[in-house]
């Protein structure tokens, strides 16, 4: 098992699972997610952003379970880790790039997207998706 495989596996199995849990909370109770700091506070964002984030959280539940599963498969060196890793890498790359573009586009049009601190968390999360998605694709293709 390569070092990159282990790194991506641990990142997806832990951070990916925590991010998925956050989207589960956001889907079940968006106000709770806002109080916990998982979503932008209503006072810091345009109402449109809240609606978009609630819809995105629902979609994320349908697709973002793949990277944590891929992480566990990678760490256990399961026979299915390669194809699941490639799919999960694509999911993270798409989710991160799409969401980054959405937030940047809304911001450029003057739509408030959270406080400075919330935006740091937003971009760090999307950066994790993009970078680990690329790393996952590299690991899966190299195997």
C-alpha positions in Angstrom: 0.0 0.0 0.0 1.5 3.4 -1.0 1.8 6.3 1.3 -0.6 8.3 -0.8 -3.1 5.5 -0.7 -2.9 5.5 3.1 -3.1 9.3 3.3 -6.2 9.5 1.1 -7.7 6.5 2.7 -7.4 8.0 6.2 -8.5 11.5 5.0 -11.6 10.1 3.3 -12.5 7.6 6.1 -12.3 10.3 8.8 -12.7 13.8 7.4 -15.0 12.6 4.7 -17.2 10.8 7.2 -17.3 13.9 9.4 -18.3 16.1 6.4 -21.0 13.6 5.5 -22.3 13.7 9.1 -22.4 17.4 8.8 -24.6 17.3 5.7 -26.8 14.8 7.5 -27.3 17.3 10.3 -27.9 20.0 7.7 -30.6 17.9 6.0 -32.4 17.0 9.2 -32.2 20.4 11.0 -30.6 23.3 9.1 -31.0 25.7 12.0 -29.1 23.2 14.2 -26.4 23.0 11.5 -26.2 26.8 11.6 -25.9 26.9 15.4 -23.1 24.2 15.3 -21.2 26.3 12.6 -21.8 23.7 9.9 -23.6 26.2 7.8 -23.5 29.9 7.4 -25.6 31.8 10.0 -28.7 33.4 8.6 -27.5 36.8 9.6 -24.4 36.4 7.5 -25.8 35.2 4.3 -28.5 36.0 1.8 -31.6 33.8 2.2 -30.9 32.5 -1.3 -27.7 30.9 0.0 -29.5 29.2 2.8 -32.0 27.7 0.3 -29.2 26.6 -2.0 -27.2 25.0 0.9 -30.3 23.1 2.1 -30.8 21.7 -1.4 -27.1 20.9 -1.8 -27.1 19.1 1.6 -29.8 16.7 0.4 -28.0 16.0 -2.8 -24.7 15.5 -0.9 -26.4 12.7 1.2 -26.9 10.8 -2.1 -23.3 11.0 -3.3 -20.9 12.0 -0.6 -21.0 8.6 1.2 -18.8 7.2 -1.5 -15.4 8.8 -0.4 -15.6 7.5 3.3 -16.4 4.0 1.9 -13.6 4.3 -0.6 -11.3 5.3 2.3 -12.2 2.3 4.3 -11.7 0.0 1.3 -8.3 1.6 0.5 -7.1 1.2 4.1 -8.2 -2.5 4.1 -6.7 -3.0 0.6 -10.0 -4.5 -0.4 -10.2 -5.7 -4.0 -12.9 -3.1 -4.9 -10.9 -0.1 -3.6 -9.6 1.0 -7.0 -12.9 1.5 -8.9 -14.6 2.9 -5.8 -11.7 5.3 -5.3 -11.9 6.5 -8.9 -15.6 7.2 -8.6 -15.2 8.9 -5.2 -12.3 11.0 -6.5 -14.5 12.2 -9.3 -17.4 12.9 -6.9 -15.1 15.0 -4.7 -13.5 16.8 -7.6 -16.9 17.7 -9.1 -18.4 18.7 -5.7 -15.5 20.9 -4.7 -15.1 22.6 -8.1 -18.9 23.1 -8.6 -19.5 24.5 -5.1 -16.4 26.7 -5.2 -17.6 28.2 -8.5 -21.1 28.7 -7.1 -19.9 30.5 -4.0 -17.4 32.6 -6.0 -20.1 33.5 -8.6 -22.6 34.5 -6.0 -20.0 36.6 -4.1 -19.0 38.4 -7.3 -22.6 39.4 -7.8 -22.7 40.9 -4.3 -24.7 38.2 -2.6 -23.5 37.8 1.0 -22.0 34.3 1.7 -21.3 34.1 5.4 -18.8 35.9 7.6 -15.1 36.0 6.9 -14.5 33.1 9.2 -17.4 31.1 7.6 -15.9 31.7 4.1 -12.5 30.4 5.2 -14.3 27.2 6.3 -16.3 27.0 3.1 -13.2 27.4 0.9 -11.1 25.0 3.1 -13.8 22.3 2.7 -14.1 22.8 -1.1 -10.3 22.8 -1.3 -10.2 19.5 0.6 -12.7 18.1 -1.9 -10.7 19.2 -4.9 -7.2 18.3 -3.7 -8.2 14.9 -2.2 -10.3 14.2 -5.2 -7.3 14.7 -7.4 -5.2 12.6 -5.1 -7.8 9.9 -5.1 -7.9 9.9 -8.9 -4.1 9.7 -9.0 -3.9 6.8 -6.5 -6.7 4.9 -8.3 -5.1 5.4 -11.8 -1.6 4.5 -10.6 -2.8 1.2 -8.9 
